Amino acid sequence: DQQVKQNSPSLSVQEGRISILNCDYTNSMFDYFLWYKKYPAEGPTFLISISSIKDKNEDGRFTVFLNKSAKHLSLHIVPSQPGDSAVYFCAASAGGGSYIPTFGRGTSLIVHP
Amino acid sequence: NAGVTQTPKFQVLKTGQSMTLQCAQDMNHNSMYWYRQDPGMGLRLIYYSASEGTTDKGEVPNGYNVSRLNKREFSLRLESAAPSQTSVYFCASSYPGQGIGYTFGSGTRLTVV
């Protein structure tokens, strides 16, 4: 049973527009959430995280929003660039991030020039 | 360059053959992990080593063994390869309790025929 769900396998966006990647979780013990980005033939790299004590965290063009009551988080990329084309994995951890995270299945983002 | 190094990058095995995937990190991380990535399945944890001298099963350990050779090296062994083990394998390392601190290698693409 998936505890971290990324229901959209793929997303296509025009350059300059907003990309919104969604993630849902079922385990109420999760209190630390992460996004990883993966280019083809490379390993995933950490992108941004958020603790459950916050509902928003920004880092440049990337913002993660957390809705604890809905057990939902989203990653916003504004403006989207062709170099953002990659697979994005949502991950969730318990114990304030001290536990090994559980990964979602990933969303493939394509940003068209 | 600092990071996680995996060898080999590509491998083709016949069913029943054995092989060892090597992983080494030079960041002085205590914890190391082996994941497999399959299409539509995300990243699934095979085994992990929280510290030198310890190893534990992850989500999908069947058919695999691991060895934490020293603090730097963590190997994954397939004793009798099966087609179901065709996958991309990623090694990662981190300090304990740091979900954000995962550094991944670039992966080993394994095909079992």
Chai-1 contact restraints between the chains, C-beta under 6 A:
chainA,res_idxA,chainB,res_idxB,connection_type,confidence,min_distance_angstrom,max_distance_angstrom,comment,restraint_id
A,Y32,B,G99,contact,1.0,0.0,6.0,A-B,restraint_1
A,L34,B,G99,contact,1.0,0.0,6.0,A-B,restraint_2
A,E42,B,S106,contact,1.0,0.0,6.0,A-B,restraint_3
A,G43,B,F90,contact,1.0,0.0,6.0,A-B,restraint_4
A,G43,B,F104,contact,1.0,0.0,6.0,A-B,restraint_5
A,G43,B,G105,contact,1.0,0.0,6.0,A-B,restraint_6
A,G43,B,S106,contact,1.0,0.0,6.0,A-B,restraint_7
A,G43,B,G107,contact,1.0,0.0,6.0,A-B,restraint_8
A,P44,B,F104,contact,1.0,0.0,6.0,A-B,restraint_9
A,F46,B,I100,contact,1.0,0.0,6.0,A-B,restraint_10
A,S49,B,I100,contact,1.0,0.0,6.0,A-B,restraint_11
A,S93,B,G99,contact,1.0,0.0,6.0,A-B,restraint_12
A,G97,B,G99,contact,1.0,0.0,6.0,A-B,restraint_13
A,S98,B,G97,contact,1.0,0.0,6.0,A-B,restraint_14
A,P101,B,G99,contact,1.0,0.0,6.0,A-B,restraint_15
A,F103,B,G42,contact,1.0,0.0,6.0,A-B,restraint_16
A,F103,B,L43,contact,1.0,0.0,6.0,A-B,restraint_17
A,G104,B,G42,contact,1.0,0.0,6.0,A-B,restraint_18
A,R105,B,G40,contact,1.0,0.0,6.0,A-B,restraint_19
A,R105,B,G42,contact,1.0,0.0,6.0,A-B,restraint_20
A,G106,B,G42,contact,1.0,0.0,6.0,A-B,restraint_21
